[in-house]
Amino acid sequence: MSKKNKRKELPSTMGKPAINIPYNVISENPPLLPSQIIKQKITSGPLPDADTLEHYNRINPEIVKTILTMAETEQQKAITQEQHSFQIQHKAINSVNLGRILGAMCFISIVCLAGYALYTDKEWIAKFLLQSLLTLGLICSAGIGYIIYKRK
Protein backbone atom coordinates (compact mmCIF):
# COMPACT_ATOMS: atom_id res chain seq x y z
CA MET A 1 0.00 0.00 0.00
CA SER A 2 1.21 3.45 -0.81
CA LYS A 3 1.29 6.25 1.75
CA LYS A 4 -1.72 7.93 0.16
CA ASN A 5 -3.95 4.87 0.37
CA LYS A 6 -2.95 3.92 3.91
CA ARG A 7 -5.93 3.72 6.27
CA LYS A 8 -5.97 6.12 9.15
CA GLU A 9 -6.82 4.64 12.54
CA LEU A 10 -9.57 6.16 14.65
CA PRO A 11 -8.41 7.97 17.78
CA SER A 12 -8.97 5.79 20.81
CA THR A 13 -10.25 6.70 24.25
CA MET A 14 -9.75 4.22 27.08
CA GLY A 15 -9.13 1.45 24.58
CA LYS A 16 -12.37 2.10 22.65
CA PRO A 17 -12.64 4.12 19.46
CA ALA A 18 -13.81 7.69 19.95
CA ILE A 19 -17.24 8.18 18.41
CA ASN A 20 -19.10 11.45 18.07
CA ILE A 21 -22.42 10.93 19.85
CA PRO A 22 -24.95 13.76 19.90
CA TYR A 23 -25.42 15.39 23.30
CA ASN A 24 -29.12 14.56 23.60
CA VAL A 25 -28.43 10.83 23.19
CA ILE A 26 -26.00 10.74 26.15
CA SER A 27 -28.00 12.98 28.50
CA GLU A 28 -30.66 11.35 30.67
CA ASN A 29 -32.52 14.66 31.00
CA PRO A 30 -33.71 16.37 27.83
CA PRO A 31 -32.69 20.00 27.39
CA LEU A 32 -34.95 22.59 29.02
CA LEU A 33 -37.50 24.41 26.94
CA PRO A 34 -37.51 28.22 27.09
CA SER A 35 -40.75 28.12 29.11
CA GLN A 36 -39.09 25.88 31.72
CA ILE A 37 -36.08 28.15 32.36
CA ILE A 38 -36.24 29.88 35.74
CA LYS A 39 -34.97 33.44 35.84
CA GLN A 40 -32.96 34.34 38.93
CA LYS A 41 -31.75 37.69 40.15
CA ILE A 42 -28.05 37.77 40.80
CA THR A 43 -26.85 40.30 43.32
CA SER A 44 -23.42 41.02 44.67
CA GLY A 45 -22.49 42.54 47.96
CA PRO A 46 -23.18 41.92 51.60
CA LEU A 47 -26.95 42.50 51.38
CA PRO A 48 -29.69 40.66 49.49
CA ASP A 49 -31.90 42.62 47.12
CA ALA A 50 -34.89 44.60 48.42
CA ASP A 51 -37.49 41.98 47.44
CA THR A 52 -35.69 39.30 49.42
CA LEU A 53 -35.34 41.59 52.43
CA GLU A 54 -39.06 42.38 52.24
CA HIS A 55 -39.84 38.66 52.10
CA TYR A 56 -37.63 38.06 55.16
CA ASN A 57 -39.31 40.97 56.95
CA ARG A 58 -42.72 39.35 56.42
CA ILE A 59 -41.42 36.15 57.99
CA ASN A 60 -39.69 37.79 60.95
CA PRO A 61 -38.73 41.48 61.32
CA GLU A 62 -35.75 40.58 63.52
CA ILE A 63 -34.07 38.71 60.65
CA VAL A 64 -33.67 41.92 58.61
CA LYS A 65 -32.10 43.72 61.59
CA THR A 66 -29.72 40.79 62.08
CA ILE A 67 -28.76 40.80 58.38
CA LEU A 68 -28.11 44.55 58.45
CA THR A 69 -25.99 44.22 61.60
CA MET A 70 -23.98 41.41 60.00
CA ALA A 71 -23.43 43.51 56.85
CA GLU A 72 -22.24 46.49 58.91
CA THR A 73 -19.85 44.25 60.85
CA GLU A 74 -18.42 42.75 57.66
CA GLN A 75 -18.00 46.22 56.14
CA GLN A 76 -16.17 47.44 59.24
CA LYS A 77 -13.86 44.39 59.12
CA ALA A 78 -13.09 45.09 55.45
CA ILE A 79 -12.29 48.73 56.21
CA THR A 80 -10.00 47.73 59.10
CA GLN A 81 -8.20 45.17 56.97
CA GLU A 82 -7.72 47.68 54.14
CA GLN A 83 -6.27 50.24 56.57
CA HIS A 84 -3.90 47.61 57.98
CA SER A 85 -2.64 46.61 54.52
CA PHE A 86 -2.18 50.31 53.64
CA GLN A 87 -0.05 50.80 56.77
CA ILE A 88 2.11 47.78 55.86
CA GLN A 89 2.62 49.10 52.32
CA HIS A 90 3.47 52.55 53.68
CA LYS A 91 6.11 51.09 56.02
CA ALA A 92 7.60 49.03 53.18
CA ILE A 93 7.86 52.08 50.93
CA ASN A 94 9.48 54.08 53.73
CA SER A 95 12.07 51.35 54.37
CA VAL A 96 12.92 51.17 50.65
CA ASN A 97 13.36 54.94 50.51
CA LEU A 98 15.56 54.86 53.62
CA GLY A 99 17.74 52.19 51.99
CA ARG A 100 18.10 54.31 48.86
CA ILE A 101 19.11 57.36 50.88
CA LEU A 102 21.68 55.40 52.91
CA GLY A 103 23.08 53.82 49.74
CA ALA A 104 23.44 57.19 48.07
CA MET A 105 25.18 58.61 51.15
CA CYS A 106 27.61 55.66 51.25
CA PHE A 107 28.37 56.07 47.54
CA ILE A 108 29.04 59.79 47.88
CA SER A 109 31.19 59.33 51.00
CA ILE A 110 33.33 56.60 49.35
CA VAL A 111 33.84 58.77 46.25
CA CYS A 112 34.78 61.75 48.45
CA LEU A 113 37.24 59.62 50.45
CA ALA A 114 38.79 58.34 47.22
CA GLY A 115 39.09 61.93 45.97
CA TYR A 116 40.72 62.99 49.24
CA ALA A 117 43.13 60.03 49.03
CA LEU A 118 44.14 61.14 45.51
CA TYR A 119 44.56 64.70 46.76
CA THR A 120 46.92 63.53 49.51
CA ASP A 121 48.93 61.33 47.09
CA LYS A 122 47.61 58.05 48.53
CA GLU A 123 46.77 56.52 45.19
CA TRP A 124 46.55 52.93 46.49
CA ILE A 125 43.83 53.92 49.00
CA ALA A 126 41.84 55.63 46.23
CA LYS A 127 42.14 52.52 44.02
CA PHE A 128 41.08 50.28 46.89
CA LEU A 129 38.03 52.44 47.69
CA LEU A 130 36.91 52.69 44.06
CA GLN A 131 37.43 48.95 43.48
CA SER A 132 35.46 48.23 46.67
CA LEU A 133 32.70 50.53 45.45
CA LEU A 134 32.63 48.79 42.07
CA THR A 135 32.56 45.34 43.70
CA LEU A 136 29.81 46.36 46.09
CA GLY A 137 27.78 47.79 43.20
CA LEU A 138 28.16 44.59 41.18
CA ILE A 139 27.12 42.43 44.13
CA CYS A 140 24.08 44.63 44.84
CA SER A 141 22.99 44.72 41.20
CA ALA A 142 23.37 40.94 40.93
CA GLY A 143 21.31 40.50 44.09
CA ILE A 144 18.59 42.82 42.83
CA GLY A 145 18.58 41.04 39.46
CA TYR A 146 18.23 37.69 41.22
CA ILE A 147 15.30 38.94 43.30
CA ILE A 148 13.52 40.39 40.25
CA TYR A 149 14.15 37.25 38.18
CA LYS A 150 12.93 35.03 41.01
CA ARG A 151 9.60 36.88 41.23
CA LYS A 152 8.79 36.22 37.56
Secondary structure, DSSP 8 states (H G I E B T S, - for coil): --TTT------EETTEE-----HHHH-SS----GGG--------SSS--HHHHHHHHHH-HHHHHHHHHHHHHHHHHHHHHHHHHHHHHHHHHHHHHHHHHHHHHHHHHHHHHHHHHHHTT-HHHHHHHHHHHHHHHHHHHHHHHHHHHHH-
